[in-house]
Amino acid sequence: DGILFINIPVYDSILFKYQRLLRRKTKKQQSIDQDETHINYWNFNEIKNILSSNNFSVTEKYYGYNPFPFVGILSKNLLTKLSSMTIFNNFGNSLTIVANKI
């Protein structure tokens, strides 16, 4: 009887791929550079499988730019401004998942 909230970076986002290309980094190097505790880089299907195997069911998912989207919108940097937008709630740099215990 519990609810689990997960928020993870999406290293397959367009912005992160662009940054890796510019900086000549691997996905693993980029994740560790962003936060040294980011030793894995999960995608939604992998998280969903882990949750399912631990008796959780995904009830919601949301892709966004960051927890504070107004930062991107107010930015003078065009790349940051563009990356603050999502298309049909997809392609953001951040994934929030809500899951319930089954």
C-alpha positions in Angstrom: 0.0 0.0 0.0 2.3 2.8 -1.2 3.0 5.3 -3.9 6.5 5.7 -5.4 7.7 8.8 -7.1 10.8 8.6 -9.3 12.4 11.4 -11.2 15.3 10.6 -13.5 17.3 12.3 -16.2 16.7 11.2 -19.8 20.1 10.8 -21.3 18.5 9.9 -24.7 16.9 13.3 -25.0 17.9 15.5 -27.9 19.7 18.1 -25.7 21.8 15.4 -23.9 22.7 13.8 -27.2 23.8 17.2 -28.6 25.8 17.9 -25.5 27.6 14.5 -25.7 28.4 15.2 -29.3 29.9 18.6 -28.6 31.8 17.4 -25.5 32.8 14.1 -27.0 31.5 12.2 -24.0 29.9 8.8 -23.7 26.5 8.5 -22.0 28.2 7.0 -18.9 30.7 9.9 -18.7 27.9 12.4 -19.1 25.8 10.9 -16.4 28.7 10.8 -13.9 29.7 14.4 -14.9 26.2 15.5 -14.2 26.0 13.8 -10.8 28.6 11.3 -9.6 25.8 9.2 -8.0 24.3 8.7 -11.5 26.1 5.4 -12.2 23.2 4.0 -14.3 21.2 5.7 -17.1 17.8 4.1 -17.2 15.0 4.5 -19.8 11.3 4.2 -19.1 10.9 0.6 -20.2 13.8 -0.5 -17.9 12.3 1.3 -14.9 8.9 -0.1 -15.7 10.3 -3.7 -15.8 12.1 -3.1 -12.4 9.0 -1.7 -10.9 6.9 -4.6 -12.2 9.2 -7.2 -10.9 8.9 -5.6 -7.5 5.1 -5.5 -7.5 4.6 -1.9 -8.6 2.4 -0.6 -11.4 3.1 2.6 -13.2 0.1 4.9 -13.0 1.6 8.1 -14.5 4.7 9.3 -16.4 5.6 12.8 -17.5 8.5 14.0 -19.6 9.7 17.5 -18.9 12.7 19.8 -19.3 13.4 20.2 -15.6 11.6 20.5 -12.3 11.6 24.3 -12.8 10.5 24.8 -16.5 10.3 28.6 -16.1 14.1 28.6 -15.9 14.3 27.4 -19.5 11.5 29.7 -20.7 13.1 32.8 -19.2 16.6 31.9 -20.4 18.4 34.0 -23.0 20.2 31.0 -24.3 18.2 29.7 -27.3 19.2 26.1 -26.8 18.0 26.1 -23.2 14.8 27.9 -24.2 14.0 25.3 -26.9 14.9 22.4 -24.6 12.4 23.7 -22.1 9.6 22.6 -24.4 8.3 19.1 -24.9 6.4 17.6 -27.8 3.2 15.7 -26.9 4.7 15.3 -23.4 7.7 13.5 -24.8 11.4 14.2 -25.5 12.1 16.1 -22.2 15.3 15.8 -20.3 13.6 14.6 -17.1 11.2 11.7 -16.6 8.9 11.5 -13.6 7.2 8.2 -12.9 4.4 7.6 -10.3 3.8 3.9 -9.4 1.5 2.2 -6.9 2.2 -1.0 -5.0 0.1 -3.8 -6.3 
